[in-house]
Amino acid sequence: MGRDVRVRRLDLGHFVRPAEETGTGQPRVEPVLAYLVRHEAGLLLFDTGIGGGDPATEAHYRPRRKDLRGALAAAGAAPDDVDLVVNCHLHFDHCGGNRLLPGRPVVVQRRELAAARAGGHTIDGLVDFPGARHEELDGEAELWPGVHVVPTPGHTDGHQSLVVRTDRGVTVLAGQARDTASDFASDEMARRAALDEPGGSWPPYPGWLDRLAAFGPGRVLFAHDRSVWEGTLPGPG
């Protein structure tokens, strides 16, 4: 399992996260990254880039978009080649290219889709559009052999990540489970410390890290950080 599976990063632009959202007192320019997974079962696209926002959203984040079709072409693919879409969540900077893939199954957690449809969560037209086809999950699922969706709530209640087994090891596409590789590394170190000394006074970490660790990932990739976490998540004992 994992033979001939490949993961390719796609650069779909950037936006400016305002100072009040960075925790640093300074604004930060962040990339918008999607991932193309080539598998014997087909071609999977994890996230689809920045969609058109309303005027307030555009002014707030100042997005600069790169065309999904061009990014796919650079990777040797076209929209018609994509068999399956997985969105980590449905904010406008992750599902913006879904409209270019009508009829394609879009895998999303049921609670995330419900939140998106309730209003105030995203740009409505990016979620339900002519040809939109959602496949709703309630928790974890194996989509193709060696390709697992794992819920990673936090940024949104319905956030999910993708675990991909390849012949070079396991890669996690973490989306915005954490904003940066450093944030993920801090959580992982807190988890490692808690495993080394149970009952000690350690910073909290998200419970989904335990589930990701069960897959033995060697790399974790992110939606808004070009840095890559590398290592091995330790098991429970």
Residue, then its C-alpha position, 0 to 999 in steps of 0.5 A: m500500500g502507498r506505492d506510486v502515491r505522490v503529493r504535490r503542493l499547489d501555490l494558490g496565492h496569499f492574503v494578509r492576516p491582520a495584526e489583531e489575528t496574528g497574536t504578534g501585534q503585526p500583520r502577516v502575509e500567509p500563503v494559500l496552499a493546496y495539495l494534489v494527491r496522485h493515487e492509483a484510485g485517481l486524483l485528489l485535490f485537498d483544498t482549492g484556493i481563494g474564492g471571491g469574497d464580499p467587499a468587507t472580506e476583501a478589504h480585511y484580508r487583501p487576498r491575491r489569487k492564483d488561478l487553480r487551473g494554472a496551478l493544476a496545469a503546472a502539476g500536469a493536470a486539469p480540472d477535468d482530471v480531478d476525481l475527488v475534492v477534500n476541503c479541510h474546512l469551508h472558509f473562503d480561502h480553502c474552498g474557492g475553486n470548488r466551483l471550477l469542479p462541478g459534479r466532483p464529490v467534495v468531502v466535508q464533515r457534516r458539522e462543517l457543512a451545516a455551519a457553512r449553511a447557517g450563515g456568517h461562516t463563509i461566502d455562501g456562493l462558494v459552498d452551494f452552487p450549480g453542480a455542487r456535490h457534497e459527501e458528508l462525513d461524521g468523523e473519520a473515513e478511509l477514502w481510498p486505500g491508505v488515504h484517511v480523513v481525520p477530524t482535527p477540530g479547533h480552527t472550526d468545529g468541523h475541520q479535518s485533515l488528510v493522512v496519505r500513505t506513500d512508499r516514502g512514508v506517511t504525510v499529513l495534510a493538516g490544512q489549518a489544524r494549526d496555522t504554522a509548523s511551529d505551532f504544530a511542533s509546540d503541540e507535539m512537544a507538549r504531547r511528547a513531554a506528557l508521554d514521557e512524564p504522565g501526570g506532569s504539569w504540561p501545556p494542553y495539546p489537542g486530542w487529535l494529535d494522538r490519532l494522527a500519531a497512530f499513523g506514524p507520520g513523517r511529514v506534516l504540511f499546512a495550508h498557510d505555511r510553507s514550512v514542513w514539520e518532519g519527524t515521528l510522532p511518538g506512540p502512547g507507549 
